[in-house]
Amino acid sequence: MKDNVSVRSAVPSRRGRGSYGIIHRLHSVAGVFVAPLLVISALSGFVYAFAPTLENVVYHDAITASSSEAPQPLEEQVEAARAVHPDLQLSAVQSFEDPTQTTRVLFNDPALENSSYRQAVFVDPGSLEITGELVQYGSSRALPLRTWISEGHRQLWLGEFGRIYSEMAASWLGILALAGAWVWWVRWRVGKGSATGSRKGSTAHAKRKKTRSIHSILGVWLLPGFLFLTVTGLTWSSMAGGNIANLRAQLDWVQPTPETSISATTMTATTSAHDEHAHHHHSGHDESSTLAGQDDLTQTYISQIDTVATTARGAGMSGIIEIALPAEEGTAWTVTEMRESWKLTNDAISVNGETGEIVDRVHHSDWPLAAKLSAWLIQLHMGTLFGWINQLVLGGIALGLLTIIALGYRMWWLRGRNGRPGRLQAAGQWRRTRPAVLAGIIAFLVAYSVMAPMFGISLVAFLIIDAVIQALRR
C-alpha cells in the first residue's frame, strides 16, 4: 500500500510543477469553454469538406454539356450568353478542355454583394444551348450551394460579426492541440519510469484514465491536421487574415500577375470605334452615345476572344482557363489556368487581342515559395486539391475533432464526479515555473496574440475569469 501511495504522489508532483501545470490548465480548462465553438466549426467543416462533390451532383444539369457536336467558336458562345443578360457587363469566359463541361460566361452584376460574386451563364459549347444561370463566387468557381455552406462554416451566416466565431475557433484549435500534445508527452515520459500501470483506483478514475488514453492518442495522430486547419483557417479570418495578408505583401509572398500594358503603337482597331463614339459624347454629352460606345467596345473584345483562346492553348495552357477581358482600354487580355483537382501549377499570360501576341507570361515556377504553399494549403482546406481523397481526409479530421471533444468532456465530467475539479491550481504553477520557461511561454502567447487578436482577447478574458473563480474558491 505504501509503495502504491508513493508512486501515486510522485507522478503528480512532477506533473504539477511549473510549465506542465500552466499548459495542462490551458488545455483542460480553456478547452472546456472553447470546445462549443470547435464543435460548430467541425460540424460545418465536415459538410464543407464534401461541398465540391455535392455541388457537382446538385448542379449536374447546368455544368454538364449534353451535346455531342463539335464546340462552336467562343464568340458565338458568348453571344448566346449575352442574349440572356444584355444589360450586364461582360467580365470573363471560363473555357474547359473537357468537352463534357459547359462554358461559363461571367458577367459583373452591380446587384450582387461584391466583385467576388459574378453572374454565370452556362452554355453548351456544341449546341449553344443555355443549360443554366447561377451566381458564381471566387476563383474556386463556387456555385450557390457551396457558397452557402462556406458562409455557414466561415461566419454562421451572420456576416462580418459571425467571423468572430470562426477566428476564435481556428486560433484556439492549434494552441489546444499543441498544449494537449505537450501534456501527453510529459505523462508518457514520466510514466516510462514509474509503476503507475500496476496501480488500482476507483471505477471513475479507471474510466477517466482509459478515456484520457484514447483522447491523447487520437489527438497526437491528428495534431498535423489540426495545425493545418489553424494556419489555413486564420488565413481567411477577419483580423488575423488581414495581418497575414499584410505580412505576405511586405515580404513579397504574393502571387505575381502578368503585365498587361501594351505599347501605344499597337493600339489601333481596338480603340478606334470607341474613340469615335467618345468624341460624339464629348461634343454632344449624349448618354446614349456613351452606352453605344461601350457596347461597340465590348463587341470588339468579343470578336477577339477566339484569337486570345487559341494563343493561350497554343502556349501550352491546359485544363480550365479563364479568359478575362482587358481591365481598361489599351491593355491586354489576361488568361489564367484555373485551380482544379490534381493540378499543382497555374500559369498566367497576357495577350494582345488584336495581334494574338503574348505580352507577358508568369510561370508557376516563378511564384515565391510562400505563395505556392498558400495556394496549395487553401485548396487543401477547401477539399479541391486532390479530389475525393482530399475530402475524405478533411471529413476524417472533422470527425476526429468531434470525437476528441466528446472524450474531453467525458474526462471533465468524470473528474468532477470524482471530486477532483480543482486539483491543479493555476496561481502556484506560475510561481513554480522557471523564469526562462515562463518568459518563453509568455513571449509565444503575446506574439501569437498579435497575429491572431481574437485569441489574445479571449485568452485575457479567460485568465481574468479563471483568477476570479480561484479567488472565490480560496
C-alpha positions, 0 to 999 in steps of 0.5 A: 500500500505504501509503495502504491501511495508513493508512486501515486504522489510522485507522478503528480508532483512532477506533473504539477510543477511549473510549465506542465501545470500552466499548459495542462490548465490551458488545455483542460480548462480553456478547452472546456469553454472553447470546445462549443465553438470547435464543435460548430466549426467541425460540424460545418467543416465536415459538410464543407469538406464534401461541398465540391462533390455535392455541388457537382451532383446538385448542379449536374444539369447546368455544368454538364454539356449534353451535346455531342457536336463539335464546340462552336467558336467562343464568340458565338458562345458568348453571344448566346450568353449575352442574349440572356443578360444584355444589360450586364457587363461582360467580365470573363469566359471560363473555357474547359478542355473537357468537352463534357463541361459547359462554358461559363460566361461571367458577367459583373452584376452591380446587384450582387454583394461584391466583385467576388460574386459574378453572374454565370451563364452556362452554355453548351459549347456544341449546341449553344444551348443555355443549360443554366444561370447561377451566381458564381463566387471566387476563383474556386468557381463556387456555385450557390450551394457551396457558397452557402455552406462556406458562409455557414462554416466561415461566419454562421451566416451572420456576416462580418460579426459571425467571423468572430466565431470562426477566428476564435475557433481556428486560433484556439484549435492549434494552441489546444492541440499543441498544449494537449500534445505537450501534456501527453508527452510529459505523462508518457515520459514520466510514466516510462519510469514509474509503476503507475500501470500496476496501480488500482483506483476507483471505477471513475478514475479507471474510466477517466484514465482509459478515456484520457488514453484514447483522447491523447492518442487520437489527438497526437495522430491528428495534431498535423491536421489540426495545425493545418486547419489553424494556419489555413483557417486564420488565413481567411479570418477577419483580423488575423487574415488581414495581418497575414495578408499584410505580412505576405505583401511586405515580404513579397509572398504574393502571387505575381500577375502578368503585365498587361500594358501594351505599347501605344503603337499597337493600339489601333482597331481596338480603340478606334470605334470607341474613340469615335463614339467618345468624341460624339459624347464629348461634343454632344454629352449624349448618354446614349452615345456613351452606352453605344460606345461601350457596347461597340467596345465590348463587341470588339473584345468579343470578336477577339476572344477566339484569337486570345483562346487559341494563343493561350492553348497554343502556349501550352495552357491546359485544363480550365482557363479563364479568359478575362477581358482587358481591365481598361482600354489599351491593355491586354487580355489576361488568361489564367489556368484555373485551380482544379483537382490534381493540378499543382501549377497555374500559369498566367499570360497576357495577350494582345487581342488584336495581334494574338501576341503574348505580352507577358507570361508568369510561370508557376515556377516563378511564384515565391515559395510562400505563395505556392504553399498558400495556394496549395494549403487553401485548396487543401482546406477547401477539399479541391486539391486532390479530389475525393481523397482530399475530402475524405481526409478533411471529413476524417479530421472533422470527425476526429475533432468531434470525437476528441471533444466528446472524450474531453468532456467525458474526462471533465465530467468524470473528474468532477464526479470524482471530486477532483475539479480543482486539483491543479491550481493555476496561481502556484504553477506560475510561481513554480515555473522557471523564469526562462520557461515562463518568459518563453511561454509568455513571449509565444502567447503575446506574439501569437496574440498579435497575429491572431487578436481574437485569441489574445482577447479571449485568452485575457478574458479567460485568465481574468475569469479563471483568477476570479473563480480561484479567488472565490474558491480560496 
